[in-house]
Amino acid sequence: MRTYYAYHHAEPSPGCFIIRFYHSGGEIRGYIRQIGEPGQKDEIFPGEEMQPEDAFRMADNKNRGDRKRPIFIALSEGVQWNPAWGRLI
């Protein structure tokens, strides 16, 4: 089971990914943001809405290599965490 970190409990460091989930048309959608280095803008992937499973997969794929970082989760108002997605701490 994958572990994710609640965005409001910690401040992610540069290079970390944040998946933001929100309601859109009666469904939960998400997008991914990567925290930029100091003085640089954050990067948003992609510019379209994703199903939760697609957002997790994309964040995991981008978060590979020697410097693997925690993935943070931000839930917009009214979005509840689904335990089937993993563990949120």
N, CA and C atoms as an extended XYZ file, in Angstrom:
267
Properties=species:S:1:pos:R:3:atomname:S:1:resname:S:1:resid:I:1 pbc="F F F"
N         0.844       -1.178        0.000 N   MET     1
C         0.000        0.000        0.000 CA  MET     1
C         0.891        1.243        0.000 C   MET     1
N         0.655        2.131       -0.916 N   ARG     2
C         1.444        3.360       -1.064 CA  ARG     2
C         1.054        4.363        0.021 C   ARG     2
N         2.043        5.100        0.530 N   THR     3
C         1.813        6.126        1.535 CA  THR     3
C         1.978        7.497        0.903 C   THR     3
N         1.013        8.378        1.175 N   TYR     4
C         1.031        9.756        0.703 CA  TYR     4
C         0.967       10.669        1.921 C   TYR     4
N         1.332       11.931        1.730 N   TYR     5
C         1.416       12.874        2.835 CA  TYR     5
C         0.458       14.038        2.616 C   TYR     5
N        -0.294       14.369        3.646 N   ALA     6
C        -1.250       15.475        3.559 CA  ALA     6
C        -0.490       16.787        3.396 C   ALA     6
N        -0.846       17.527        2.383 N   TYR     7
C        -0.153       18.773        2.047 CA  TYR     7
C        -0.245       19.798        3.170 C   TYR     7
N        -1.368       19.861        3.867 N   HIS     8
C        -1.534       20.877        4.914 CA  HIS     8
C        -0.753       20.563        6.189 C   HIS     8
N        -0.172       19.372        6.306 N   HIS     9
C         0.595       19.015        7.507 CA  HIS     9
C         2.089       19.297        7.373 C   HIS     9
N         2.556       19.511        6.155 N   ALA    10
C         3.987       19.707        5.952 CA  ALA    10
C         4.215       20.603        4.745 C   ALA    10
N         5.351       21.225        4.707 N   GLU    11
C         5.734       22.065        3.582 CA  GLU    11
C         6.711       21.272        2.715 C   GLU    11
N         6.296       20.927        1.496 N   PRO    12
C         7.177       20.124        0.646 CA  PRO    12
C         8.392       20.922        0.166 C   PRO    12
N         9.480       20.226       -0.020 N   SER    13
C        10.707       20.854       -0.495 CA  SER    13
C        10.724       20.884       -2.020 C   SER    13
N        11.610       21.685       -2.618 N   PRO    14
C        11.697       21.733       -4.079 CA  PRO    14
C        11.881       20.339       -4.671 C   PRO    14
N        11.179       20.094       -5.766 N   GLY    15
C        11.236       18.799       -6.432 CA  GLY    15
C        10.117       17.863       -6.023 C   GLY    15
N         9.461       18.137       -4.896 N   CYS    16
C         8.360       17.290       -4.449 CA  CYS    16
C         7.137       17.507       -5.332 C   CYS    16
N         6.291       16.482       -5.389 N   PHE    17
C         5.057       16.534       -6.163 CA  PHE    17
C         3.856       16.664       -5.240 C   PHE    17
N         2.875       17.427       -5.702 N   ILE    18
C         1.601       17.568       -4.990 CA  ILE    18
C         0.502       17.186       -5.967 C   ILE    18
N        -0.356       16.265       -5.553 N   ILE    19
C        -1.540       15.937       -6.341 CA  ILE    19
C        -2.716       16.635       -5.677 C   ILE    19
N        -3.392       17.500       -6.439 N   ARG    20
C        -4.576       18.186       -5.909 CA  ARG    20
C        -5.805       17.540       -6.512 C   ARG    20
N        -6.717       17.099       -5.628 N   PHE    21
C        -7.978       16.508       -6.050 CA  PHE    21
C        -9.110       17.491       -5.797 C   PHE    21
N       -10.058       17.535       -6.731 N   TYR    22
C       -11.186       18.464       -6.661 CA  TYR    22
C       -12.373       17.842       -7.378 C   TYR    22
N       -13.561       18.420       -7.166 N   HIS    23
C       -14.773       17.961       -7.841 CA  HIS    23
C       -14.882       18.646       -9.195 C   HIS    23
N       -15.268       17.861      -10.208 N   SER    24
C       -15.507       18.402      -11.543 CA  SER    24
C       -16.598       17.567      -12.204 C   SER    24
N       -17.726       18.177      -12.451 N   GLY    25
C       -18.816       17.460      -13.105 CA  GLY    25
C       -19.284       16.236      -12.346 C   GLY    25
N       -19.295       16.288      -11.036 N   GLY    26
C       -19.758       15.174      -10.226 CA  GLY    26
C       -18.719       14.080      -10.009 C   GLY    26
N       -17.510       14.260      -10.526 N   GLU    27
C       -16.439       13.275      -10.351 CA  GLU    27
C       -15.257       13.929       -9.656 C   GLU    27
N       -14.382       13.091       -9.125 N   ILE    28
C       -13.140       13.595       -8.544 CA  ILE    28
C       -12.073       13.548       -9.624 C   ILE    28
N       -11.410       14.663       -9.807 N   ARG    29
C       -10.332       14.806      -10.782 CA  ARG    29
C        -9.110       15.353      -10.068 C   ARG    29
N        -7.971       15.262      -10.736 N   GLY    30
C        -6.760       15.758      -10.116 CA  GLY    30
C        -5.782       16.318      -11.125 C   GLY    30
N        -4.827       17.068      -10.599 N   TYR    31
C        -3.689       17.513      -11.397 CA  TYR    31
C        -2.456       17.460      -10.504 C   TYR    31
N        -1.286       17.476      -11.137 N   ILE    32
C        -0.021       17.333      -10.420 CA  ILE    32
C         0.775       18.621      -10.554 C   ILE    32
N         1.366       19.024       -9.442 N   ARG    33
C         2.255       20.188       -9.429 CA  ARG    33
C         3.575       19.756       -8.820 C   ARG    33
N         4.684       20.187       -9.419 N   GLN    34
C         6.000       19.928       -8.842 CA  GLN    34
C         6.541       21.245       -8.300 C   GLN    34
N         6.990       21.229       -7.056 N   ILE    35
C         7.513       22.422       -6.403 CA  ILE    35
C         8.834       22.808       -7.058 C   ILE    35
N         8.933       24.074       -7.486 N   GLY    36
C        10.143       24.572       -8.137 CA  GLY    36
C        11.232       24.930       -7.138 C   GLY    36
N        12.417       25.041       -7.648 N   GLU    37
C        13.550       25.505       -6.839 CA  GLU    37
C        13.301       26.956       -6.443 C   GLU    37
N        13.940       27.443       -5.384 N   PRO    38
C        13.759       28.844       -4.989 CA  PRO    38
C        14.011       29.780       -6.177 C   PRO    38
N        13.088       30.714       -6.376 N   GLY    39
C        13.208       31.658       -7.476 CA  GLY    39
C        12.643       31.159       -8.787 C   GLY    39
N        12.182       29.905       -8.829 N   GLN    40
C        11.592       29.349      -10.043 CA  GLN    40
C        10.121       29.032       -9.788 C   GLN    40
N         9.340       29.046      -10.860 N   LYS    41
C         7.921       28.714      -10.751 CA  LYS    41
C         7.724       27.215      -10.616 C   LYS    41
N         6.622       26.843       -9.962 N   ASP    42
C         6.237       25.435       -9.896 CA  ASP    42
C         5.794       24.992      -11.284 C   ASP    42
N         5.880       23.689      -11.543 N   GLU    43
C         5.457       23.133      -12.825 CA  GLU    43
C         4.175       22.334      -12.633 C   GLU    43
N         3.212       22.527      -13.535 N   ILE    44
C         1.929       21.819      -13.484 CA  ILE    44
C         1.919       20.770      -14.594 C   ILE    44
N         1.538       19.522      -14.266 N   PHE    45
C         1.435       18.423      -15.238 CA  PHE    45
C         0.045       17.848      -15.167 C   PHE    45
N        -0.527       17.375      -16.162 N   PRO    46
C        -0.583       18.088      -17.440 CA  PRO    46
C        -1.607       19.184      -17.296 C   PRO    46
N        -1.987       19.837      -18.353 N   GLY    47
C        -2.939       20.924      -18.268 CA  GLY    47
C        -4.379       20.452      -18.255 C   GLY    47
N        -4.595       19.145      -18.180 N   GLU    48
C        -5.955       18.615      -18.214 CA  GLU    48
C        -6.269       17.842      -16.940 C   GLU    48
N        -7.536       17.612      -16.717 N   GLU    49
C        -7.981       16.852      -15.551 CA  GLU    49
C        -7.639       15.375      -15.725 C   GLU    49
N        -7.354       14.703      -14.607 N   MET    50
C        -7.056       13.270      -14.638 CA  MET    50
C        -7.896       12.538      -13.610 C   MET    50
N        -8.199       11.292      -13.902 N   GLN    51
C        -8.794       10.400      -12.910 CA  GLN    51
C        -7.764       10.209      -11.794 C   GLN    51
N        -8.184        9.945      -10.551 N   PRO    52
C        -7.222        9.761       -9.464 CA  PRO    52
C        -6.136        8.721       -9.764 C   PRO    52
N        -6.502        7.572      -10.311 N   GLU    53
C        -5.527        6.526      -10.578 CA  GLU    53
C        -4.466        6.997      -11.575 C   GLU    53
N        -4.893        7.786      -12.574 N   ASP    54
C        -3.944        8.321      -13.552 CA  ASP    54
C        -3.004        9.329      -12.914 C   ASP    54
N        -3.532       10.147      -12.004 N   ALA    55
C        -2.701       11.134      -11.317 CA  ALA    55
C        -1.652       10.447      -10.447 C   ALA    55
N        -2.038        9.403       -9.720 N   PHE    56
C        -1.073        8.666       -8.900 CA  PHE    56
C         0.011        8.039       -9.772 C   PHE    56
N        -0.400        7.413      -10.872 N   ARG    57
C         0.549        6.752      -11.771 CA  ARG    57
C         1.543        7.750      -12.361 C   ARG    57
N         1.029        8.901      -12.812 N   MET    58
C         1.915        9.905      -13.399 CA  MET    58
C         2.893       10.456      -12.365 C   MET    58
N         2.406       10.749      -11.164 N   ALA    59
C         3.300       11.258      -10.114 CA  ALA    59
C         4.362       10.228       -9.771 C   ALA    59
N         3.988        8.965       -9.663 N   ASP    60
C         4.963        7.909       -9.375 CA  ASP    60
C         5.999        7.805      -10.494 C   ASP    60
N         5.549        7.889      -11.747 N   ASN    61
C         6.478        7.793      -12.880 CA  ASN    61
C         7.451        8.963      -12.914 C   ASN    61
N         7.000       10.149      -12.579 N   LYS    62
C         7.870       11.325      -12.582 CA  LYS    62
C         8.783       11.358      -11.355 C   LYS    62
N         8.444       10.612      -10.338 N   ASN    63
C         9.164       10.632       -9.066 CA  ASN    63
C        10.141        9.457       -8.957 C   ASN    63
N        10.723        9.060      -10.040 N   ARG    64
C        11.668        7.936      -10.033 CA  ARG    64
C        13.095        8.432       -9.952 C   ARG    64
N        13.991        7.508       -9.687 N   GLY    65
C        15.401        7.839       -9.681 CA  GLY    65
C        15.974        7.864       -8.281 C   GLY    65
N        17.172        8.416       -8.195 N   ASP    66
C        17.917        8.427       -6.932 CA  ASP    66
C        17.315        9.363       -5.890 C   ASP    66
N        16.617       10.394       -6.344 N   ARG    67
C        16.111       11.392       -5.410 CA  ARG    67
C        14.605       11.291       -5.241 C   ARG    67
N        14.104       10.100       -5.059 N   LYS    68
C        12.669        9.903       -4.879 CA  LYS    68
C        12.199       10.647       -3.629 C   LYS    68
N        11.126       11.409       -3.803 N   ARG    69
C        10.612       12.253       -2.730 CA  ARG    69
C         9.191       11.824       -2.361 C   ARG    69
N         8.722       12.259       -1.188 N   PRO    70
C         7.327       11.956       -0.834 CA  PRO    70
C         6.378       12.673       -1.789 C   PRO    70
N         5.216       12.087       -2.003 N   ILE    71
C         4.166       12.701       -2.808 CA  ILE    71
C         3.102       13.222       -1.852 C   ILE    71
N         2.784       14.504       -1.989 N   PHE    72
C         1.816       15.155       -1.126 CA  PHE    72
C         0.450       15.187       -1.796 C   PHE    72
N        -0.589       15.217       -0.975 N   ILE    73
C        -1.967       15.239       -1.452 CA  ILE    73
C        -2.668       16.461       -0.883 C   ILE    73
N        -3.347       17.204       -1.760 N   ALA    74
C        -4.182       18.336       -1.350 CA  ALA    74
C        -5.612       18.013       -1.768 C   ALA    74
N        -6.521       18.035       -0.825 N   LEU    75
C        -7.931       17.748       -1.099 CA  LEU    75
C        -8.720       19.046       -1.050 C   LEU    75
N        -9.371       19.386       -2.165 N   SER    76
C       -10.220       20.572       -2.196 CA  SER    76
C       -11.441       20.343       -1.326 C   SER    76
N       -12.142       21.412       -1.040 N   GLU    77
C       -13.310       21.340       -0.169 CA  GLU    77
C       -14.299       20.289       -0.672 C   GLU    77
N       -14.713       19.419        0.244 N   GLY    78
C       -15.701       18.396       -0.065 CA  GLY    78
C       -15.141       17.096       -0.610 C   GLY    78
N       -13.855       17.049       -0.915 N   VAL    79
C       -13.249       15.805       -1.421 CA  VAL    79
C       -12.754       14.997       -0.227 C   VAL    79
N       -13.162       13.764       -0.175 N   GLN    80
C       -12.753       12.858        0.898 CA  GLN    80
C       -11.709       11.872        0.373 C   GLN    80
N       -10.752       11.539        1.210 N   TRP    81
C        -9.727       10.557        0.845 CA  TRP    81
C       -10.361        9.184        0.727 C   TRP    81
N       -10.026        8.468       -0.323 N   ASN    82
C       -10.499        7.104       -0.536 CA  ASN    82
C        -9.391        6.152       -0.084 C   ASN    82
N        -9.598        5.347        0.963 N   PRO    83
C        -8.560        4.439        1.446 CA  PRO    83
C        -8.039        3.472        0.382 C   PRO    83
N        -8.808        3.225       -0.659 N   ALA    84
C        -8.340        2.347       -1.749 CA  ALA    84
C        -7.159        2.982       -2.502 C   ALA    84
N        -6.980        4.303       -2.381 N   TRP    85
C        -5.875        4.985       -3.038 CA  TRP    85
C        -4.553        4.757       -2.328 C   TRP    85
N        -4.589        4.346       -1.081 N   GLY    86
C        -3.368        4.183       -0.284 CA  GLY    86
C        -3.584        4.776        1.099 C   GLY    86
N        -2.482        5.016        1.777 N   ARG    87
C        -2.536        5.544        3.137 CA  ARG    87
C        -2.154        7.026        3.097 C   ARG    87
N        -2.953        7.866        3.738 N   LEU    88
C        -2.689        9.312        3.805 CA  LEU    88
C        -2.340        9.675        5.235 C   LEU    88
N        -1.132       10.215        5.410 N   ILE    89
C        -0.704       10.621        6.773 CA  ILE    89
C        -0.391       12.110        6.800 C   ILE    89
